[in-house]
Amino acid sequence: MTTISRILARAALTGLAALTGLTSGTAAAAMLPPIGLWQGRYTCAQGDTALALQITAISPTRVTAIFYFHALAANPAVPQGCFAMTGSFDPATRHLALHPTHWLSQPPFYVWTGLSGTVRRSGTAMTGTIEGPACTDFSLSPSTTLPVPPAPPACRLDQNGPTV
């Protein structure tokens, strides 16, 4: 998602929040889904793995996402892969729940996972659990740069990426 697309999406959701009675800019922003690119790490059977999560809002409480995983320097054997997700966001608790819907690029022997986490009111971090075999936790921060290595074409996280 480009910066302009992200700004327009956030403006549309801010307008929706204002229409529903949230007049404070800070309060309205705290009620919005965590749209955009988030990057960090998660842990599953393969070990610590890099995660880029591109979140798009459908409404103030419904979201879609692309879950793109790849190797970290400390765990270089992890392949690249990605899948589409759909889920919900609870503005009151800041809880995000995402469930996989379909693979976009599946490495051999990998299974998809869900995730359940909480977004800080400040919007500076998202933490929670990965819901999959031998998985534990994840930790993400908002990002304005695309992941390195770049996502394969099926997993593109910019404005030309797949529609989920």
N, C-alpha and C positions, 0 to 999 in steps of 0.2 A: 504494500500500500504506500503510495507516495505521501509526502508530507502534506501536500494540498488535499489529497483524498482523506487523510487522517483528520485534518483540520475541519473539512466539510462534514465528515461523519460525526465528529465531536460536537460541532455547531448544531447539527440536526438533533442530536440527542439532548444537548443543552436546551434547545428550544422545546423539545418534548417535556423535559423536566420542568421547565418554567410553566408550561401549560398545565402540568399536573400539580402546581402549587409550590414548587421548590423555587423560591425567589432568590435566595442567597447563592452567589456564584460558587462559593466554596462548598456549600451544602449540596448544590446541584451536581458539581463535579464529583463529590464523594458518592453520589447515588448512581453514577454512570458505570456501565460495564467497562472492564479493563481492555479497551480496544487497542489495536496496534501490535507491534512486534515486542515480544518478551524473550529474553535469552538468559540461559543459566545452565543448570545441570540437574540430572536425576540419577538415581541408582536402581539398577535391576541386576539380574543374574550376570550380565556381561560386565558389570562394574560401573564405575562413574561414567556417565555419558553426557555429551553436550546436547542441549535442547534449545531449539528456537520455536516459539509458539506464536503464530500469527492469528490474532483474534479479531473477528468482525462481528459487530452487533447487528442483530435482526430486529431487536426491540430492546427496551431497557432491561428485560429479564431473559432474553434468548440470544444465544451467540453461536457462531460457527468458528472453527479453528483449523489450522494446519499444524500438525505436530511433526516437526522435522528434527531427526536425531542424527548425530555424527560423532566421530571420535574426538576425545580430548587428548592433549599431548601426553598425559599420564596413562592413557589407555588407547593406544593407536590402532588396535585390532578391530574396533567397532566400525561396522560399515555405515554408509548413509542410507537413510530411508525416511519415508513420511506417509502419513495417512490423514484423512479428513476426520473431523470431529464435530459434534453438535452438543449443545448443553444449555445450562441455565446459570443465571447470575442472580443472587438475592441481594438487592441493594441495602437492605437493613443490616444483614450480617456480613456483607462483602464476601460471601461464599460463592465460589465458582465450581461447578461440576461439569466435566466434559466426558463424553463417551464416544468411542471410535465408530465411524460409519462405513468407511471403505479405504482400502489401500490405494495410494497414489504411486508408491515405489516401495516394494517389499523385498528386503534382503532374505536370502534363504534361511529358514529356521527361526525367523523372528516373528513374534506375535505382537499384536497391538495392545495398548493399555489405555485405561481411563485415568483421569486424575481428578482429585478433589482437593481444593485449597482455599485459602483466604488471601484477599488482596488488602494490604494496609490501606487505611483511610487516606494516607498521604499519596498513595499510588506509586510508591517507590519500591515495593517488593511484593512478591506473591510466593507463598510457601504452602506445602501440603504433602499429600501422599499420592504415589503412583499406584493405581489399582491393577496389578498384573502379577503373574507368577514371579516369585522371588524378588519383588520390588519393594522399595521403601519410600523414600522421600524425594521431593524436588524443591528447587529454589530458583526463582527467576526475578529479573529486573527489567524495566522498560528499556528498549534499545532503539537507537535511531540509525544504526548501521546494520547492514546485512551480515549474516553469519559467514565465518571463514572456517572451512572451505565453503564456497558458494553451493547452494542447494542445486541438485540436479534439476533439469527442466520440469519434470513432473511435480516437483516440490517448490517451485518458485514462490518466494515470499514477498514479491513486489507487486506492483499494479498489473503486471502481465501474467501473474500466477494463475493457478487453477481456481475455478469458482466452486466452492463447496456448499 
